[in-house]
Amino acid sequence: MKTPDLLDPPAVPKSPVPAAPGPEREAGTVIDTSTMNRGQREALELTEAARGAGGDRSFAGELFMGGFSLGRVYPFPLQPAVDVAAGQPFLTGLARVLKHEVDPDRIDEEGEIPAAVIQRLAELGAFGIKVPQEYGGLGLSQVNYARAAMLLGSVDANLTALLSAHQSIGVPEPVKLFGTEAQKKKYLPRMAHGEISAFALTEKGAGSDPARMTTRAEPAPDGNHFILNGEKLWCTNGVKAGVIIVMARTPGQIVAGREKNRITAFIVEMNTPGVEVVTRCHFMGLRALYNGVVRFTNVRVPRENIVGGEGRGLKVALTTLNTGRLTIPAACVGLMKRCLVYARDWSSSRVQWGAPIGQHAAIADKLARIAADAFACEAMTLFTSALVDRDGADIRIEAAMCKLWGTEAAWRAVDETMQIRGGRGYETAQSLKQRGEAAVPIERMLRDARINRIFEGSSEIMRLFLAREALDPHLKAAGGALDSRLPAGPRAAAMAKAFAFYARWYPGLLLPRGGPPADFTPAFRPALAYVARTSRQLARTLFHAMAKHGPKLERQQLLLGRVVDIGTELFAMAATALYADALLKGGDREYPPAELEQLVQCWVAGARLRIAAGFAGLAHNNDGRNYRLAQALLEGKHGYLRGGIVE
């Protein structure tokens, strides 16, 4: 749960389009740019270059191709006892501070986090959770970091944003991943000891489109500095930061006779002459968010402050985000569990029509879904966090799925909790307290939770990102075969290559394969069998869509969105079943077997209904009519709908 600095994240392709070889195609990309205007081409090429080649497809990525590579993830990677022991002292201390020294309603009312609270968090080491011990941090794992985010998310979103923006995408993470040894020694101890950092990417005209970035860094005549000019919007922690990471356009590089844009990441000290916080931004929720507009006027930045190398700024940003995104669903787990406490308490104590409202089916259904979704989100987040702790794991797809699914589920949970509490949910905690009732802050929680579906990649951007990743194998296999502009010889060769690939791949989708291991908990075997079977159906569906639409698949964003949602539900189902299996085999007393089976089976049944609806929506929907109506509105038609209101 981090920063509205990424209301519009680094661009992902609007659509995956098969590529043609030749001068219009950059080496290594599979997306055709020949029919794009300059701005579209620059944005796409910048982002494609930042994606990197990638290695083997991850477990979630394979689901889109009909694969069920359970060997990579079974058994579920529960947190090792030694790692639990390493993180427990910090987590215990953090929970104590959050419970006894933090007043979330006061923070919300005053719009400020007390300096004493920030100091206590710094003393605990909360600003350097993952910073290696050799640089003054706690050196804890991603799983322990996720557990800390769950605690924070259950109490106050402002604190979550402060700590997360600082160390997930602020200076600590990119310097740890890409920094030189000198940069690590200089900055990581400062960050770990409580100096606040931030991340500056978004501009008024450049959010998801990096080619429109206007902040520039030009080499100084001395050759040892860059001169930075520009303005950044929605820089979370920027109001309080001592050091920030800034993305800026640097001089281009000539490739194949054409200038190639470059974006570079710089470490910038906020006390450098020419750095100015223009204004602090305020939002519907997160009222103590230290978010602002930062302006740079002829700021001299030493060349040694470049992170990751000149021209690799977008790579730094995207790589950092892959892991950084996991903080949001982790915090959402804490939020959902807090919602469950409030919803359960009210559903059991509030009596209407002769019975507690939780015994009425309409309320019971909401309560059950909050509980089941909280468990599923925890499973997904801990699963992906454990993969991060495995060196070299590619979690791009899993992290995006966690962010997409977790934020949508958390919003449903807090919205349903407000509905369960009715007027007492809509009423502020302060007003409830003044009337002598329990100060349950659902109104504040709902305001704070709404941003989760927007920042660090909105749900819509996450779907486009995942669609790009889902289609990547097909683009590599059949891109040239679908491009009618290719000369006959190269296109015939591309077709032969594509035919050979699909002749091997497609028949395998028609045959049963994979499935749960023999020693898997019987109660959860049907869930894994369903994932294995349905992933093949999903892969066939995606292939048929490519065959039907060809390059025009780019226009089918809603179709691709449904495919992504199905794949995400399948990943969530697999993670949930694997997590439950591991908990039962581990003998965890917190999870009695009968209760755990009931919880998981409830969630799996709901997920299957959502998946069935997703498949049905691919064939029967109102997408075309809605699009045509929207375009008519944009053309100025249906003006009568503006009647009857105050202009």
Secondary structure, DSSP 8 states (H G I E B T S, - for coil): ---GGGSS-S---SS--B---STTS-TT--B--TTS-HHHHHHHHHHHHHH----S--HHHHHTTT---GGGT-S-----HHHHHHHHHHHHHHHHHHHHT--HHHHHHHT---HHHHHHHHHHTTT-SSS-GGGTS----HHHHHHHHHHHHTT-HHHHHHHHIIIIISSHHHHHHH--HHHHHHHHHHHHTT--EEEE--BTTBSS-GGG---EEEE-TTSSEEEEEEEEEEEETTTT-SEEEEEEEEEEEEETTEEEEEEEEEEEETTSTTEEEEEE---SS-TT--EEEEEEEEEEEEGGGEESSTT-HHHHHHHHHHHHTTHHHHHHHHHHHHHHHHHHHHHHH-EETTEEGGGSHHHHHHHHHHHHHHHHHHHHHHHHHHHHTSTT---HHHHHHHHHHHHHHHHHHHHHHHHHHTHHHHS-HHHHHHTTS----HHHHHHHHGGGGTTTS-HHHHHHHHHHHHHHHHHHHHTGGG-TTS-HHHHHHHHHHHHHHHHHHHHHTTS------TTS-GGGHHHHHHHHHHHHHHHHHHHHHHHHHGGGGGG-HHHHHHHHHHHHHHHHHHHHHHHHHHHHHHT-TTS-HHHHHHHHHHHHHHHHHHHHHHHHHHHS--HHHHHHHHHHHHTT--GGGGTTS--
